[in-house]
């Protein structure tokens, strides 16, 4: 029963994926984000994932390939993806972030930890930052395309309904101060 309970959402997700036209948002490097946000300011969306997270892979395959999501991300945001276990150093927002080992074969990238702002690690994670890099919102679970679009539509206008949209998804919470 438990196996069936966990398998059915993935089967349905796969079917929905086949029914929708496929698209994919343009993922930028962190170096590009720093340059672009100074030339043409837009909010920043960072999707944090791990290679072992099946919900992360499902979100990549379904949510981010949804045509409406991809179009919204490309028009109104700068989008980047970060493997939380990335071993390369990253320069972003005038700071350097690197991989920190936490065990023999485990560790976390400092940028992922900075984005979490002291909260427990949970994946998939989506972070919405202002055009200046100020944290606005984080989510720590799988988001279906409709929930993500609702959040994204509230952000570019600096709309106070971002918190209402976040509450409606039951998955997103506003950031504390960094």
Secondary structure as UniProt FT lines:
FT   HELIX           2..19
FT   HELIX           30..39
FT   STRAND          43..49
FT   TURN            51..52
FT   HELIX           54..58
FT   HELIX           59..63
FT   TURN            64..65
FT   HELIX           67..76
FT   STRAND          77..83
FT   TURN            84..85
FT   STRAND          90..92
FT   TURN            93..94
FT   STRAND          95..97
FT   STRAND          99..101
FT   STRAND          107..109
FT   HELIX           110..116
FT   TURN            117..118
FT   STRAND          125..129
FT   TURN            131..132
FT   STRAND          135..139
FT   HELIX           145..155
FT   TURN            156..158
FT   HELIX           161..169
FT   STRAND          172..174
//
